Amino acid sequence: MHDYEIFIEEINPCGGEKHSQKTLIEAEAASPEAYVKENGRYPILETTTTDKGDVVIVTGDNQGTFVRYTFTE
């Protein structure tokens, strides 16, 4: 298990990124993908890694609502 700081942005089609709901939490998980599969509402659409080594996972409902998770170890 790894300890992560997770920045969660919930983006809806009406407000866009400017009006996204942002939350910062700490959690323990086997991997970022395992955390999102267990706790997320939507299926994973994309997984990327930033230059700093953070893992970014985007989930969504394919109708304009997205949730972006940024994991920092």
mmCIF file of the N, C-alpha and C atoms, coordinates in Angstrom:
data_MODEL
# 
_entry.id   MODEL 
# 
loop_
_atom_site.group_PDB 
_atom_site.id 
_atom_site.type_symbol 
_atom_site.label_atom_id 
_atom_site.label_alt_id 
_atom_site.label_comp_id 
_atom_site.label_asym_id 
_atom_site.label_entity_id 
_atom_site.label_seq_id 
_atom_site.pdbx_PDB_ins_code 
_atom_site.Cartn_x 
_atom_site.Cartn_y 
_atom_site.Cartn_z 
_atom_site.occupancy 
_atom_site.B_iso_or_equiv 
_atom_site.pdbx_formal_charge 
_atom_site.auth_seq_id 
_atom_site.auth_comp_id 
_atom_site.auth_asym_id 
_atom_site.auth_atom_id 
_atom_site.pdbx_PDB_model_num 
ATOM 1   N N  . MET A 1 1  ? 0.843   -1.182 0.000   1.00 0.00 ? 1  MET A N  1 
ATOM 2   C CA . MET A 1 1  ? 0.000   0.000  0.000   1.00 0.00 ? 1  MET A CA 1 
ATOM 3   C C  . MET A 1 1  ? 0.889   1.247  0.000   1.00 0.00 ? 1  MET A C  1 
ATOM 4   N N  . HIS A 1 2  ? 0.418   2.254  -0.700  1.00 0.00 ? 2  HIS A N  1 
ATOM 5   C CA . HIS A 1 2  ? 1.128   3.526  -0.789  1.00 0.00 ? 2  HIS A CA 1 
ATOM 6   C C  . HIS A 1 2  ? 0.244   4.628  -0.228  1.00 0.00 ? 2  HIS A C  1 
ATOM 7   N N  . ASP A 1 3  ? 0.868   5.652  0.337   1.00 0.00 ? 3  ASP A N  1 
ATOM 8   C CA . ASP A 1 3  ? 0.134   6.831  0.802   1.00 0.00 ? 3  ASP A CA 1 
ATOM 9   C C  . ASP A 1 3  ? 0.149   7.866  -0.313  1.00 0.00 ? 3  ASP A C  1 
ATOM 10  N N  . TYR A 1 4  ? -1.024  8.401  -0.626  1.00 0.00 ? 4  TYR A N  1 
ATOM 11  C CA . TYR A 1 4  ? -1.154  9.395  -1.684  1.00 0.00 ? 4  TYR A CA 1 
ATOM 12  C C  . TYR A 1 4  ? -1.866  10.646 -1.174  1.00 0.00 ? 4  TYR A C  1 
ATOM 13  N N  . GLU A 1 5  ? -1.484  11.770 -1.734  1.00 0.00 ? 5  GLU A N  1 
ATOM 14  C CA . GLU A 1 5  ? -2.258  13.003 -1.614  1.00 0.00 ? 5  GLU A CA 1 
ATOM 15  C C  . GLU A 1 5  ? -3.006  13.092 -2.944  1.00 0.00 ? 5  GLU A C  1 
ATOM 16  N N  . ILE A 1 6  ? -4.319  13.203 -2.878  1.00 0.00 ? 6  ILE A N  1 
ATOM 17  C CA . ILE A 1 6  ? -5.136  13.151 -4.093  1.00 0.00 ? 6  ILE A CA 1 
ATOM 18  C C  . ILE A 1 6  ? -5.905  14.458 -4.252  1.00 0.00 ? 6  ILE A C  1 
ATOM 19  N N  . PHE A 1 7  ? -5.693  15.114 -5.396  1.00 0.00 ? 7  PHE A N  1 
ATOM 20  C CA . PHE A 1 7  ? -6.415  16.329 -5.734  1.00 0.00 ? 7  PHE A CA 1 
ATOM 21  C C  . PHE A 1 7  ? -7.515  15.919 -6.712  1.00 0.00 ? 7  PHE A C  1 
ATOM 22  N N  . ILE A 1 8  ? -8.781  16.114 -6.311  1.00 0.00 ? 8  ILE A N  1 
ATOM 23  C CA . ILE A 1 8  ? -9.917  15.678 -7.120  1.00 0.00 ? 8  ILE A CA 1 
ATOM 24  C C  . ILE A 1 8  ? -10.657 16.903 -7.651  1.00 0.00 ? 8  ILE A C  1 
ATOM 25  N N  . GLU A 1 9  ? -10.847 16.938 -8.973  1.00 0.00 ? 9  GLU A N  1 
ATOM 26  C CA . GLU A 1 9  ? -11.595 18.022 -9.613  1.00 0.00 ? 9  GLU A CA 1 
ATOM 27  C C  . GLU A 1 9  ? -12.808 17.428 -10.322 1.00 0.00 ? 9  GLU A C  1 
ATOM 28  N N  . GLU A 1 10 ? -13.998 17.853 -9.906  1.00 0.00 ? 10 GLU A N  1 
ATOM 29  C CA . GLU A 1 10 ? -15.233 17.398 -10.554 1.00 0.00 ? 10 GLU A CA 1 
ATOM 30  C C  . GLU A 1 10 ? -15.685 18.495 -11.510 1.00 0.00 ? 10 GLU A C  1 
ATOM 31  N N  . ILE A 1 11 ? -15.700 18.167 -12.801 1.00 0.00 ? 11 ILE A N  1 
ATOM 32  C CA . ILE A 1 11 ? -15.981 19.136 -13.853 1.00 0.00 ? 11 ILE A CA 1 
ATOM 33  C C  . ILE A 1 11 ? -17.279 18.749 -14.542 1.00 0.00 ? 11 ILE A C  1 
ATOM 34  N N  . ASN A 1 12 ? -18.261 19.670 -14.549 1.00 0.00 ? 12 ASN A N  1 
ATOM 35  C CA . ASN A 1 12 ? -19.517 19.383 -15.233 1.00 0.00 ? 12 ASN A CA 1 
ATOM 36  C C  . ASN A 1 12 ? -19.606 20.227 -16.500 1.00 0.00 ? 12 ASN A C  1 
ATOM 37  N N  . PRO A 1 13 ? -20.477 19.848 -17.444 1.00 0.00 ? 13 PRO A N  1 
ATOM 38  C CA . PRO A 1 13 ? -20.535 20.547 -18.730 1.00 0.00 ? 13 PRO A CA 1 
ATOM 39  C C  . PRO A 1 13 ? -21.023 21.990 -18.625 1.00 0.00 ? 13 PRO A C  1 
ATOM 40  N N  . CYS A 1 14 ? -21.760 22.329 -17.600 1.00 0.00 ? 14 CYS A N  1 
ATOM 41  C CA . CYS A 1 14 ? -22.298 23.693 -17.478 1.00 0.00 ? 14 CYS A CA 1 
ATOM 42  C C  . CYS A 1 14 ? -21.237 24.675 -16.977 1.00 0.00 ? 14 CYS A C  1 
ATOM 43  N N  . GLY A 1 15 ? -20.517 24.296 -15.940 1.00 0.00 ? 15 GLY A N  1 
ATOM 44  C CA . GLY A 1 15 ? -19.557 25.213 -15.334 1.00 0.00 ? 15 GLY A CA 1 
ATOM 45  C C  . GLY A 1 15 ? -18.163 25.121 -15.903 1.00 0.00 ? 15 GLY A C  1 
ATOM 46  N N  . GLY A 1 16 ? -17.831 23.989 -16.474 1.00 0.00 ? 16 GLY A N  1 
ATOM 47  C CA . GLY A 1 16 ? -16.498 23.796 -17.009 1.00 0.00 ? 16 GLY A CA 1 
ATOM 48  C C  . GLY A 1 16 ? -15.446 23.765 -15.917 1.00 0.00 ? 16 GLY A C  1 
ATOM 49  N N  . GLU A 1 17 ? -14.188 23.842 -16.338 1.00 0.00 ? 17 GLU A N  1 
ATOM 50  C CA . GLU A 1 17 ? -13.078 23.753 -15.401 1.00 0.00 ? 17 GLU A CA 1 
ATOM 51  C C  . GLU A 1 17 ? -13.032 24.939 -14.441 1.00 0.00 ? 17 GLU A C  1 
ATOM 52  N N  . LYS A 1 18 ? -13.464 26.097 -14.897 1.00 0.00 ? 18 LYS A N  1 
ATOM 53  C CA . LYS A 1 18 ? -13.428 27.312 -14.073 1.00 0.00 ? 18 LYS A CA 1 
ATOM 54  C C  . LYS A 1 18 ? -14.261 27.160 -12.799 1.00 0.00 ? 18 LYS A C  1 
ATOM 55  N N  . HIS A 1 19 ? -15.363 26.438 -12.891 1.00 0.00 ? 19 HIS A N  1 
ATOM 56  C CA . HIS A 1 19 ? -16.277 26.276 -11.754 1.00 0.00 ? 19 HIS A CA 1 
ATOM 57  C C  . HIS A 1 19 ? -16.267 24.843 -11.209 1.00 0.00 ? 19 HIS A C  1 
ATOM 58  N N  . SER A 1 20 ? -15.154 24.143 -11.408 1.00 0.00 ? 20 SER A N  1 
ATOM 59  C CA . SER A 1 20 ? -15.082 22.760 -10.934 1.00 0.00 ? 20 SER A CA 1 
ATOM 60  C C  . SER A 1 20 ? -15.043 22.727 -9.412  1.00 0.00 ? 20 SER A C  1 
ATOM 61  N N  . GLN A 1 21 ? -15.547 21.631 -8.870  1.00 0.00 ? 21 GLN A N  1 
ATOM 62  C CA . GLN A 1 21 ? -15.511 21.407 -7.424  1.00 0.00 ? 21 GLN A CA 1 
ATOM 63  C C  . GLN A 1 21 ? -14.206 20.706 -7.114  1.00 0.00 ? 21 GLN A C  1 
ATOM 64  N N  . LYS A 1 22 ? -13.395 21.304 -6.232  1.00 0.00 ? 22 LYS A N  1 
ATOM 65  C CA . LYS A 1 22 ? -12.059 20.785 -5.951  1.00 0.00 ? 22 LYS A CA 1 
ATOM 66  C C  . LYS A 1 22 ? -11.971 20.270 -4.522  1.00 0.00 ? 22 LYS A C  1 
ATOM 67  N N  . THR A 1 23 ? -11.313 19.117 -4.362  1.00 0.00 ? 23 THR A N  1 
ATOM 68  C CA . THR A 1 23 ? -11.144 18.500 -3.049  1.00 0.00 ? 23 THR A CA 1 
ATOM 69  C C  . THR A 1 23 ? -9.725  17.943 -2.954  1.00 0.00 ? 23 THR A C  1 
ATOM 70  N N  . LEU A 1 24 ? -9.110  18.099 -1.786  1.00 0.00 ? 24 LEU A N  1 
ATOM 71  C CA . LEU A 1 24 ? -7.785  17.528 -1.540  1.00 0.00 ? 24 LEU A CA 1 
ATOM 72  C C  . LEU A 1 24 ? -7.902  16.554 -0.377  1.00 0.00 ? 24 LEU A C  1 
ATOM 73  N N  . ILE A 1 25 ? -7.502  15.296 -0.610  1.00 0.00 ? 25 ILE A N  1 
ATOM 74  C CA . ILE A 1 25 ? -7.591  14.269 0.434   1.00 0.00 ? 25 ILE A CA 1 
ATOM 75  C C  . ILE A 1 25 ? -6.277  13.488 0.506   1.00 0.00 ? 25 ILE A C  1 
ATOM 76  N N  . GLU A 1 26 ? -6.112  12.744 1.572   1.00 0.00 ? 26 GLU A N  1 
ATOM 77  C CA . GLU A 1 26 ? -5.018  11.794 1.696   1.00 0.00 ? 26 GLU A CA 1 
ATOM 78  C C  . GLU A 1 26 ? -5.632  10.410 1.816   1.00 0.00 ? 26 GLU A C  1 
ATOM 79  N N  . ALA A 1 27 ? -5.026  9.435  1.121   1.00 0.00 ? 27 ALA A N  1 
ATOM 80  C CA . ALA A 1 27 ? -5.564  8.080  1.150   1.00 0.00 ? 27 ALA A CA 1 
ATOM 81  C C  . ALA A 1 27 ? -4.446  7.074  0.957   1.00 0.00 ? 27 ALA A C  1 
ATOM 82  N N  . GLU A 1 28 ? -4.720  5.856  1.345   1.00 0.00 ? 28 GLU A N  1 
ATOM 83  C CA . GLU A 1 28 ? -3.801  4.743  1.166   1.00 0.00 ? 28 GLU A CA 1 
ATOM 84  C C  . GLU A 1 28 ? -4.426  3.799  0.153   1.00 0.00 ? 28 GLU A C  1 
ATOM 85  N N  . ALA A 1 29 ? -3.625  3.398  -0.851  1.00 0.00 ? 29 ALA A N  1 
ATOM 86  C CA . ALA A 1 29 ? -4.140  2.505  -1.882  1.00 0.00 ? 29 ALA A CA 1 
ATOM 87  C C  . ALA A 1 29 ? -2.998  1.695  -2.477  1.00 0.00 ? 29 ALA A C  1 
ATOM 88  N N  . ALA A 1 30 ? -3.340  0.581  -3.094  1.00 0.00 ? 30 ALA A N  1 
ATOM 89  C CA . ALA A 1 30 ? -2.348  -0.250 -3.756  1.00 0.00 ? 30 ALA A CA 1 
ATOM 90  C C  . ALA A 1 30 ? -1.760  0.472  -4.964  1.00 0.00 ? 30 ALA A C  1 
ATOM 91  N N  . SER A 1 31 ? -2.614  1.224  -5.689  1.00 0.00 ? 31 SER A N  1 
ATOM 92  C CA . SER A 1 31 ? -2.187  2.003  -6.850  1.00 0.00 ? 31 SER A CA 1 
ATOM 93  C C  . SER A 1 31 ? -3.246  3.070  -7.114  1.00 0.00 ? 31 SER A C  1 
ATOM 94  N N  . PRO A 1 32 ? -2.900  4.113  -7.892  1.00 0.00 ? 32 PRO A N  1 
ATOM 95  C CA . PRO A 1 32 ? -3.920  5.108  -8.238  1.00 0.00 ? 32 PRO A CA 1 
ATOM 96  C C  . PRO A 1 32 ? -5.116  4.490  -8.970  1.00 0.00 ? 32 PRO A C  1 
ATOM 97  N N  . GLU A 1 33 ? -4.840  3.566  -9.888  1.00 0.00 ? 33 GLU A N  1 
ATOM 98  C CA . GLU A 1 33 ? -5.933  2.934  -10.639 1.00 0.00 ? 33 GLU A CA 1 
ATOM 99  C C  . GLU A 1 33 ? -6.847  2.137  -9.721  1.00 0.00 ? 33 GLU A C  1 
ATOM 100 N N  . ALA A 1 34 ? -6.258  1.433  -8.763  1.00 0.00 ? 34 ALA A N  1 
ATOM 101 C CA . ALA A 1 34 ? -7.064  0.658  -7.822  1.00 0.00 ? 34 ALA A CA 1 
ATOM 102 C C  . ALA A 1 34 ? -7.946  1.570  -6.983  1.00 0.00 ? 34 ALA A C  1 
ATOM 103 N N  . TYR A 1 35 ? -7.419  2.719  -6.557  1.00 0.00 ? 35 TYR A N  1 
ATOM 104 C CA . TYR A 1 35 ? -8.212  3.661  -5.767  1.00 0.00 ? 35 TYR A CA 1 
ATOM 105 C C  . TYR A 1 35 ? -9.413  4.165  -6.577  1.00 0.00 ? 35 TYR A C  1 
ATOM 106 N N  . VAL A 1 36 ? -9.175  4.565  -7.833  1.00 0.00 ? 36 VAL A N  1 
ATOM 107 C CA . VAL A 1 36 ? -10.260 5.111  -8.657  1.00 0.00 ? 36 VAL A CA 1 
ATOM 108 C C  . VAL A 1 36 ? -11.297 4.035  -8.962  1.00 0.00 ? 36 VAL A C  1 
ATOM 109 N N  . LYS A 1 37 ? -10.858 2.829  -9.255  1.00 0.00 ? 37 LYS A N  1 
ATOM 110 C CA . LYS A 1 37 ? -11.822 1.746  -9.536  1.00 0.00 ? 37 LYS A CA 1 
ATOM 111 C C  . LYS A 1 37 ? -12.692 1.440  -8.325  1.00 0.00 ? 37 LYS A C  1 
ATOM 112 N N  . GLU A 1 38 ? -12.110 1.548  -7.128  1.00 0.00 ? 38 GLU A N  1 
ATOM 113 C CA . GLU A 1 38 ? -12.858 1.250  -5.915  1.00 0.00 ? 38 GLU A CA 1 
ATOM 114 C C  . GLU A 1 38 ? -13.738 2.414  -5.459  1.00 0.00 ? 38 GLU A C  1 
ATOM 115 N N  . ASN A 1 39 ? -13.286 3.645  -5.635  1.00 0.00 ? 39 ASN A N  1 
ATOM 116 C CA . ASN A 1 39 ? -13.985 4.803  -5.077  1.00 0.00 ? 39 ASN A CA 1 
ATOM 117 C C  . ASN A 1 39 ? -14.613 5.742  -6.102  1.00 0.00 ? 39 ASN A C  1 
ATOM 118 N N  . GLY A 1 40 ? -14.299 5.581  -7.368  1.00 0.00 ? 40 GLY A N  1 
ATOM 119 C CA . GLY A 1 40 ? -14.812 6.482  -8.397  1.00 0.00 ? 40 GLY A CA 1 
ATOM 120 C C  . GLY A 1 40 ? -16.219 6.145  -8.830  1.00 0.00 ? 40 GLY A C  1 
ATOM 121 N N  . ARG A 1 41 ? -16.894 7.152  -9.383  1.00 0.00 ? 41 ARG A N  1 
ATOM 122 C CA . ARG A 1 41 ? -18.266 6.948  -9.883  1.00 0.00 ? 41 ARG A CA 1 
ATOM 123 C C  . ARG A 1 41 ? -18.297 6.541  -11.347 1.00 0.00 ? 41 ARG A C  1 
ATOM 124 N N  . TYR A 1 42 ? -17.259 6.910  -12.093 1.00 0.00 ? 42 TYR A N  1 
ATOM 125 C CA . TYR A 1 42 ? -17.252 6.707  -13.546 1.00 0.00 ? 42 TYR A CA 1 
ATOM 126 C C  . TYR A 1 42 ? -16.069 5.829  -13.946 1.00 0.00 ? 42 TYR A C  1 
ATOM 127 N N  . PRO A 1 43 ? -16.131 5.246  -15.142 1.00 0.00 ? 43 PRO A N  1 
ATOM 128 C CA . PRO A 1 43 ? -15.011 4.438  -15.621 1.00 0.00 ? 43 PRO A CA 1 
ATOM 129 C C  . PRO A 1 43 ? -13.811 5.322  -15.993 1.00 0.00 ? 43 PRO A C  1 
ATOM 130 N N  . ILE A 1 44 ? -12.619 4.736  -15.946 1.00 0.00 ? 44 ILE A N  1 
ATOM 131 C CA . ILE A 1 44 ? -11.396 5.455  -16.301 1.00 0.00 ? 44 ILE A CA 1 
ATOM 132 C C  . ILE A 1 44 ? -11.360 5.681  -17.814 1.00 0.00 ? 44 ILE A C  1 
ATOM 133 N N  . LEU A 1 45 ? -11.119 6.937  -18.218 1.00 0.00 ? 45 LEU A N  1 
ATOM 134 C CA . LEU A 1 45 ? -11.019 7.285  -19.631 1.00 0.00 ? 45 LEU A CA 1 
ATOM 135 C C  . LEU A 1 45 ? -9.570  7.450  -20.072 1.00 0.00 ? 45 LEU A C  1 
ATOM 136 N N  . GLU A 1 46 ? -8.721  7.967  -19.150 1.00 0.00 ? 46 GLU A N  1 
ATOM 137 C CA . GLU A 1 46 ? -7.339  8.266  -19.527 1.00 0.00 ? 46 GLU A CA 1 
ATOM 138 C C  . GLU A 1 46 ? -6.446  8.265  -18.284 1.00 0.00 ? 46 GLU A C  1 
ATOM 139 N N  . THR A 1 47 ? -5.230  7.773  -18.442 1.00 0.00 ? 47 THR A N  1 
ATOM 140 C CA . THR A 1 47 ? -4.231  7.803  -17.378 1.00 0.00 ? 47 THR A CA 1 
ATOM 141 C C  . THR A 1 47 ? -2.940  8.363  -17.953 1.00 0.00 ? 47 THR A C  1 
ATOM 142 N N  . THR A 1 48 ? -2.386  9.399  -17.308 1.00 0.00 ? 48 THR A N  1 
ATOM 143 C CA . THR A 1 48 ? -1.137  10.005 -17.751 1.00 0.00 ? 48 THR A CA 1 
ATOM 144 C C  . THR A 1 48 ? -0.244  10.242 -16.536 1.00 0.00 ? 48 THR A C  1 
ATOM 145 N N  . THR A 1 49 ? 1.013   10.552 -16.819 1.00 0.00 ? 49 THR A N  1 
ATOM 146 C CA . THR A 1 49 ? 1.976   10.890 -15.775 1.00 0.00 ? 49 THR A CA 1 
ATOM 147 C C  . THR A 1 49 ? 2.574   12.249 -16.097 1.00 0.00 ? 49 THR A C  1 
ATOM 148 N N  . THR A 1 50 ? 2.665   13.130 -15.090 1.00 0.00 ? 50 THR A N  1 
ATOM 149 C CA . THR A 1 50 ? 3.241   14.457 -15.291 1.00 0.00 ? 50 THR A CA 1 
ATOM 150 C C  . THR A 1 50 ? 4.766   14.379 -15.250 1.00 0.00 ? 50 THR A C  1 
ATOM 151 N N  . ASP A 1 51 ? 5.433   15.489 -15.590 1.00 0.00 ? 51 ASP A N  1 
ATOM 152 C CA . ASP A 1 51 ? 6.891   15.560 -15.538 1.00 0.00 ? 51 ASP A CA 1 
ATOM 153 C C  . ASP A 1 51 ? 7.413   15.346 -14.122 1.00 0.00 ? 51 ASP A C  1 
ATOM 154 N N  . LYS A 1 52 ? 6.611   15.693 -13.118 1.00 0.00 ? 52 LYS A N  1 
ATOM 155 C CA . LYS A 1 52 ? 7.008   15.554 -11.717 1.00 0.00 ? 52 LYS A CA 1 
ATOM 156 C C  . LYS A 1 52 ? 6.777   14.143 -11.187 1.00 0.00 ? 52 LYS A C  1 
ATOM 157 N N  . GLY A 1 53 ? 6.156   13.288 -11.987 1.00 0.00 ? 53 GLY A N  1 
ATOM 158 C CA . GLY A 1 53 ? 5.895   11.918 -11.563 1.00 0.00 ? 53 GLY A CA 1 
ATOM 159 C C  . GLY A 1 53 ? 4.516   11.699 -10.973 1.00 0.00 ? 53 GLY A C  1 
ATOM 160 N N  . ASP A 1 54 ? 3.672   12.734 -10.959 1.00 0.00 ? 54 ASP A N  1 
ATOM 161 C CA . ASP A 1 54 ? 2.303   12.580 -10.472 1.00 0.00 ? 54 ASP A CA 1 
ATOM 162 C C  . ASP A 1 54 ? 1.479   11.799 -11.496 1.00 0.00 ? 54 ASP A C  1 
ATOM 163 N N  . VAL A 1 55 ? 0.564   10.980 -11.017 1.00 0.00 ? 55 VAL A N  1 
ATOM 164 C CA . VAL A 1 55 ? -0.321  10.211 -11.889 1.00 0.00 ? 55 VAL A CA 1 
ATOM 165 C C  . VAL A 1 55 ? -1.657  10.948 -11.975 1.00 0.00 ? 55 VAL A C  1 
ATOM 166 N N  . VAL A 1 56 ? -2.118  11.210 -13.207 1.00 0.00 ? 56 VAL A N  1 
ATOM 167 C CA . VAL A 1 56 ? -3.391  11.892 -13.435 1.00 0.00 ? 56 VAL A CA 1 
ATOM 168 C C  . VAL A 1 56 ? -4.336  10.915 -14.114 1.00 0.00 ? 56 VAL A C  1 
ATOM 169 N N  . ILE A 1 57 ? -5.484  10.688 -13.478 1.00 0.00 ? 57 ILE A N  1 
ATOM 170 C CA . ILE A 1 57 ? -6.493  9.787  -14.033 1.00 0.00 ? 57 ILE A CA 1 
ATOM 171 C C  . ILE A 1 57 ? -7.766  10.588 -14.271 1.00 0.00 ? 57 ILE A C  1 
ATOM 172 N N  . VAL A 1 58 ? -8.303  10.481 -15.493 1.00 0.00 ? 58 VAL A N  1 
ATOM 173 C CA . VAL A 1 58 ? -9.548  11.165 -15.844 1.00 0.00 ? 58 VAL A CA 1 
ATOM 174 C C  . VAL A 1 58 ? -10.635 10.119 -16.012 1.00 0.00 ? 58 VAL A C  1 
ATOM 175 N N  . THR A 1 59 ? -11.765 10.349 -15.325 1.00 0.00 ? 59 THR A N  1 
ATOM 176 C CA . THR A 1 59 ? -12.932 9.482  -15.472 1.00 0.00 ? 59 THR A CA 1 
ATOM 177 C C  . THR A 1 59 ? -14.078 10.340 -15.989 1.00 0.00 ? 59 THR A C  1 
ATOM 178 N N  . GLY A 1 60 ? -15.113 9.712  -16.507 1.00 0.00 ? 60 GLY A N  1 
ATOM 179 C CA . GLY A 1 60 ? -16.243 10.498 -16.989 1.00 0.00 ? 60 GLY A CA 1 
ATOM 180 C C  . GLY A 1 60 ? -17.400 9.646  -17.422 1.00 0.00 ? 60 GLY A C  1 
ATOM 181 N N  . ASP A 1 61 ? -18.500 10.355 -17.716 1.00 0.00 ? 61 ASP A N  1 
ATOM 182 C CA . ASP A 1 61 ? -19.723 9.662  -18.111 1.00 0.00 ? 61 ASP A CA 1 
ATOM 183 C C  . ASP A 1 61 ? -19.982 9.737  -19.617 1.00 0.00 ? 61 ASP A C  1 
ATOM 184 N N  . ASN A 1 62 ? -19.028 10.266 -20.394 1.00 0.00 ? 62 ASN A N  1 
ATOM 185 C CA . ASN A 1 62 ? -19.140 10.427 -21.851 1.00 0.00 ? 62 ASN A CA 1 
ATOM 186 C C  . ASN A 1 62 ? -20.286 11.349 -22.254 1.00 0.00 ? 62 ASN A C  1 
ATOM 187 N N  . GLN A 1 63 ? -20.748 12.183 -21.304 1.00 0.00 ? 63 GLN A N  1 
ATOM 188 C CA . GLN A 1 63 ? -21.789 13.166 -21.610 1.00 0.00 ? 63 GLN A CA 1 
ATOM 189 C C  . GLN A 1 63 ? -21.369 14.555 -21.142 1.00 0.00 ? 63 GLN A C  1 
ATOM 190 N N  . GLY A 1 64 ? -20.081 14.738 -20.874 1.00 0.00 ? 64 GLY A N  1 
ATOM 191 C CA . GLY A 1 64 ? -19.583 16.052 -20.490 1.00 0.00 ? 64 GLY A CA 1 
ATOM 192 C C  . GLY A 1 64 ? -19.172 16.194 -19.041 1.00 0.00 ? 64 GLY A C  1 
ATOM 193 N N  . THR A 1 65 ? -19.467 15.217 -18.202 1.00 0.00 ? 65 THR A N  1 
ATOM 194 C CA . THR A 1 65 ? -19.064 15.267 -16.797 1.00 0.00 ? 65 THR A CA 1 
ATOM 195 C C  . THR A 1 65 ? -17.780 14.456 -16.633 1.00 0.00 ? 65 THR A C  1 
ATOM 196 N N  . PHE A 1 66 ? -16.761 15.099 -16.038 1.00 0.00 ? 66 PHE A N  1 
ATOM 197 C CA . PHE A 1 66 ? -15.467 14.463 -15.837 1.00 0.00 ? 66 PHE A CA 1 
ATOM 198 C C  . PHE A 1 66 ? -15.040 14.613 -14.391 1.00 0.00 ? 66 PHE A C  1 
ATOM 199 N N  . VAL A 1 67 ? -14.238 13.669 -13.935 1.00 0.00 ? 67 VAL A N  1 
ATOM 200 C CA . VAL A 1 67 ? -13.582 13.777 -12.623 1.00 0.00 ? 67 VAL A CA 1 
ATOM 201 C C  . VAL A 1 67 ? -12.107 13.501 -12.870 1.00 0.00 ? 67 VAL A C  1 
ATOM 202 N N  . ARG A 1 68 ? -11.254 14.483 -12.507 1.00 0.00 ? 68 ARG A N  1 
ATOM 203 C CA . ARG A 1 68 ? -9.806  14.345 -12.685 1.00 0.00 ? 68 ARG A CA 1 
ATOM 204 C C  . ARG A 1 68 ? -9.157  14.126 -11.316 1.00 0.00 ? 68 ARG A C  1 
ATOM 205 N N  . TYR A 1 69 ? -8.424  13.038 -11.200 1.00 0.00 ? 69 TYR A N  1 
ATOM 206 C CA . TYR A 1 69 ? -7.709  12.692 -9.969  1.00 0.00 ? 69 TYR A CA 1 
ATOM 207 C C  . TYR A 1 69 ? -6.210  12.875 -10.230 1.00 0.00 ? 69 TYR A C  1 
ATOM 208 N N  . THR A 1 70 ? -5.538  13.657 -9.369  1.00 0.00 ? 70 THR A N  1 
ATOM 209 C CA . THR A 1 70 ? -4.091  13.815 -9.471  1.00 0.00 ? 70 THR A CA 1 
ATOM 210 C C  . THR A 1 70 ? -3.481  13.224 -8.199  1.00 0.00 ? 70 THR A C  1 
ATOM 211 N N  . PHE A 1 71 ? -2.667  12.185 -8.370  1.00 0.00 ? 71 PHE A N  1 
ATOM 212 C CA . PHE A 1 71 ? -2.067  11.452 -7.254  1.00 0.00 ? 71 PHE A CA 1 
ATOM 213 C C  . PHE A 1 71 ? -0.617  11.866 -7.091  1.00 0.00 ? 71 PHE A C  1 
ATOM 214 N N  . THR A 1 72 ? -0.256  12.266 -5.870  1.00 0.00 ? 72 THR A N  1 
ATOM 215 C CA . THR A 1 72 ? 1.121   12.590 -5.520  1.00 0.00 ? 72 THR A CA 1 
ATOM 216 C C  . THR A 1 72 ? 1.517   11.694 -4.356  1.00 0.00 ? 72 THR A C  1 
ATOM 217 N N  . GLU A 1 73 ? 2.655   11.015 -4.494  1.00 0.00 ? 73 GLU A N  1 
ATOM 218 C CA . GLU A 1 73 ? 3.120   10.130 -3.419  1.00 0.00 ? 73 GLU A CA 1 
ATOM 219 C C  . GLU A 1 73 ? 3.888   10.896 -2.381  1.00 0.00 ? 73 GLU A C  1 
# 
